[in-house]
Amino acid sequence: MTAPLRIVIAEDSAILRDGLASLLVERGHEVVAMVGDATRLSEVVAAHGPDVAVVDVRMPPSFTDEGLLAAIELRRKFPGTGVLVFSQWVETRYATELLAGGASGVGYLLKDRVADVRDFVDALHRVATGGTALDPEVVSQLMGAARQQDSLTRLTPREREVLELMAQGLSNAAIARALTVTERAVEKHIGNIFLKLQLPPSDMHHRRVLAVLRLKS
């Protein structure tokens, strides 16, 4: 029999927040605080000293990455508190930062892929006691993002300039004027960019758009 946990929940959906709390309380755990936005998360963790915090990613006001940023802040301020990100979304940029100091006491699970409450509670225990709980899909996307960033590092400074101008929507002629080079030189740089980013010719995808997405990811 595992020891009861003291838990904080940060979830903007009242139904999901209350439902999760009920499930955890039924299994003998104590939900010491619940918040509907990320701004109060650090405050309630400081006040209650929970074993673990369950944090959604997209929360008010912008519903983008507030929860994940709050989770990173918790790791910095309260290293003894486990953090389990529980979301529908994988935000690779900040998830990498969350794990930068090591995966001990960190979890990232996807709501749609948790089929058994026992599995979720087991993951919560692991995170609370310094272990790790990462959904394989999260790991896969993080590895894919890392490979994309590695490919960007292979670009020369000039190729990076060309790609950044492509991201602004400039044509080859406009890029040539901006860099004071010939269009032929621009075409050569773009060809090198496609090669280094491993974007072969395809009828299904526009390589120019895919290259820009790599830069923005």
C-alpha positions as CSV (number, residue, x, y, z in Angstrom):
1,M,0.0,0.0,0.0
2,T,1.5,3.3,-1.1
3,A,1.4,6.3,1.1
4,P,-1.3,9.0,0.5
5,L,-0.1,12.0,-1.5
6,R,-0.8,15.7,-1.0
7,I,-1.7,17.1,-4.4
8,V,-2.3,20.5,-6.0
9,I,-4.2,20.6,-9.3
10,A,-3.9,23.4,-11.9
11,E,-6.6,22.8,-14.5
12,D,-8.8,25.5,-16.2
13,S,-11.7,23.1,-16.9
14,A,-13.9,23.0,-13.8
15,I,-15.3,19.6,-14.8
16,L,-12.0,18.0,-15.3
17,R,-10.5,19.7,-12.2
18,D,-13.3,18.4,-9.9
19,G,-13.4,15.0,-11.6
20,L,-9.7,14.5,-11.2
21,A,-9.9,15.6,-7.6
22,S,-12.7,13.2,-6.8
23,L,-10.9,10.3,-8.3
24,L,-7.8,11.0,-6.3
25,V,-9.7,11.5,-3.0
26,E,-11.6,8.3,-3.6
27,R,-8.2,6.5,-3.7
28,G,-7.1,8.0,-0.4
29,H,-5.1,11.0,-1.5
30,E,-5.5,14.6,-0.3
31,V,-6.1,17.4,-2.8
32,V,-4.8,20.4,-0.8
33,A,-5.6,23.0,-3.4
34,M,-7.0,23.5,-6.9
35,V,-6.6,26.5,-9.2
36,G,-8.1,27.4,-12.6
37,D,-5.2,29.5,-13.9
38,A,-1.4,29.2,-13.8
39,T,-0.8,32.5,-12.1
40,R,-1.7,31.2,-8.6
41,L,0.1,27.9,-8.9
42,S,3.3,28.9,-7.3
43,E,1.4,30.7,-4.5
44,V,-0.6,27.6,-3.5
45,V,2.4,25.3,-3.7
46,A,4.3,27.7,-1.4
47,A,1.3,27.7,1.0
48,H,0.5,24.0,1.1
49,G,3.8,22.2,0.3
50,P,2.3,19.4,-1.7
51,D,4.1,16.2,-2.7
52,V,3.2,16.8,-6.4
53,A,1.4,19.3,-8.6
54,V,-0.7,18.2,-11.6
55,V,-0.6,21.0,-14.2
56,D,-2.4,21.5,-17.5
57,V,-0.4,23.2,-20.4
58,R,-2.9,25.6,-22.0
59,M,-4.5,27.8,-19.3
60,P,-5.8,31.4,-19.0
61,P,-5.4,34.0,-20.2
62,S,-4.0,33.1,-23.6
63,F,-4.5,29.3,-23.4
64,T,-1.1,28.7,-25.0
65,D,1.7,27.6,-22.6
66,E,1.0,29.3,-19.3
67,G,0.8,26.0,-17.4
68,L,4.1,24.7,-18.7
69,L,5.8,27.9,-17.9
70,A,4.4,27.7,-14.4
71,A,5.6,24.1,-14.1
72,I,9.1,25.2,-15.0
73,E,8.9,27.9,-12.3
74,L,7.8,25.3,-9.8
75,R,10.8,23.1,-10.6
76,R,13.1,26.1,-10.0
77,K,11.4,27.4,-6.8
78,F,10.3,24.1,-5.2
79,P,12.7,21.3,-6.4
80,G,11.2,18.9,-3.7
81,T,7.8,19.1,-5.3
82,G,7.0,16.7,-8.2
83,V,5.5,18.1,-11.3
84,L,3.2,16.1,-13.5
85,V,2.1,17.9,-16.7
86,F,-1.2,16.4,-17.8
87,S,-2.5,17.8,-21.1
88,Q,-3.9,17.2,-24.6
89,W,-0.9,19.0,-26.1
90,V,2.8,18.4,-26.4
91,E,4.7,21.7,-26.3
92,T,8.2,20.7,-27.3
93,R,9.9,24.0,-26.7
94,Y,9.1,24.4,-23.0
95,A,8.9,20.7,-22.3
96,T,12.6,20.5,-23.2
97,E,13.3,23.3,-20.7
98,L,11.2,21.5,-18.1
99,L,13.4,18.4,-18.4
100,A,16.7,20.4,-18.8
101,G,17.7,19.9,-15.2
102,G,17.0,16.2,-15.3
103,A,13.8,14.1,-15.4
104,S,13.7,13.2,-11.7
105,G,10.4,14.2,-10.2
106,V,8.9,15.2,-13.6
107,G,6.1,13.6,-15.6
108,Y,4.3,14.5,-18.9
109,L,1.2,12.5,-19.7
110,L,-1.4,13.0,-22.5
111,K,-5.0,13.1,-21.3
112,D,-6.3,11.1,-24.4
113,R,-3.8,8.3,-23.9
114,V,-4.4,7.6,-20.2
115,A,-6.8,4.7,-20.3
116,D,-6.6,3.5,-16.7
117,V,-6.9,5.6,-13.6
118,R,-4.5,3.2,-11.8
119,D,-1.8,3.9,-14.4
120,F,-2.3,7.7,-13.8
121,V,-2.1,7.3,-10.0
122,D,1.0,5.1,-10.3
123,A,2.6,7.7,-12.5
124,L,1.7,10.4,-9.9
125,H,3.4,8.3,-7.2
126,R,6.6,7.9,-9.2
127,V,6.8,11.6,-9.9
128,A,6.1,12.5,-6.3
129,T,8.9,10.2,-5.1
130,G,11.5,11.5,-7.5
131,G,10.8,9.2,-10.4
132,T,9.8,9.9,-14.0
133,A,6.6,9.4,-16.0
134,L,6.8,10.3,-19.7
135,D,4.3,9.3,-22.4
136,P,6.1,7.6,-25.3
137,E,4.4,10.1,-27.7
138,V,5.9,13.0,-25.7
139,V,9.3,11.4,-25.9
140,S,8.9,10.9,-29.6
141,Q,8.0,14.5,-30.3
142,L,10.8,15.8,-28.1
143,M,13.3,13.7,-30.0
144,G,11.9,14.9,-33.3
145,A,12.2,18.5,-32.2
146,A,15.8,17.9,-31.1
147,R,16.6,16.4,-34.5
148,Q,15.1,19.4,-36.2
149,Q,17.2,21.8,-34.1
150,D,20.3,19.8,-34.9
151,S,19.6,20.2,-38.6
152,L,19.3,24.0,-38.2
153,T,22.8,24.1,-36.7
154,R,24.2,22.7,-39.9
155,L,23.2,25.9,-41.8
156,T,25.9,28.5,-42.6
157,P,25.2,32.1,-41.3
158,R,24.3,33.1,-44.9
159,E,21.9,30.1,-45.3
160,R,20.3,31.1,-41.9
161,E,19.8,34.7,-43.2
162,V,18.2,33.4,-46.4
163,L,15.9,31.1,-44.4
164,E,14.9,34.0,-42.1
165,L,14.0,36.1,-45.1
166,M,12.0,33.2,-46.5
167,A,10.1,33.2,-43.2
168,Q,9.2,36.8,-43.8
169,G,7.5,35.8,-47.1
170,L,10.2,37.3,-49.4
171,S,10.6,36.0,-53.0
172,N,14.0,34.9,-54.3
173,A,14.4,38.2,-56.1
174,A,13.5,40.2,-52.9
175,I,16.0,38.1,-50.9
176,A,18.7,38.7,-53.5
177,R,18.1,42.5,-53.2
178,A,18.1,42.4,-49.4
179,L,21.4,40.5,-49.3
180,T,22.9,42.3,-52.4
181,V,23.6,39.0,-54.2
182,T,22.3,37.4,-57.4
183,E,19.1,35.3,-57.6
184,R,21.3,32.4,-58.7
185,A,23.2,32.6,-55.4
186,V,19.9,32.7,-53.5
187,E,18.7,29.6,-55.4
188,K,21.9,27.8,-54.5
189,H,21.5,28.7,-50.8
190,I,17.9,27.5,-50.8
191,G,19.0,24.3,-52.4
192,N,21.6,23.8,-49.6
193,I,18.9,24.6,-47.0
194,F,16.6,21.9,-48.3
195,L,19.5,19.4,-48.4
196,K,20.6,20.1,-44.9
197,L,17.1,20.1,-43.5
198,Q,16.5,16.8,-45.3
199,L,13.5,18.1,-47.4
200,P,13.6,16.1,-50.6
201,P,11.4,17.2,-53.6
202,S,7.8,16.2,-53.0
203,D,4.4,16.7,-54.8
204,M,2.7,16.5,-51.4
205,H,4.5,19.2,-49.4
206,H,5.8,22.7,-50.2
207,R,9.5,22.5,-49.2
208,R,9.7,26.3,-48.7
209,V,6.9,26.2,-46.2
210,L,8.4,23.1,-44.4
211,A,11.8,24.8,-44.1
212,V,10.2,27.9,-42.5
213,L,8.2,25.7,-40.1
214,R,11.6,24.1,-39.0
215,L,12.9,27.6,-38.2
216,K,9.7,28.5,-36.2
217,S,9.5,25.2,-34.3
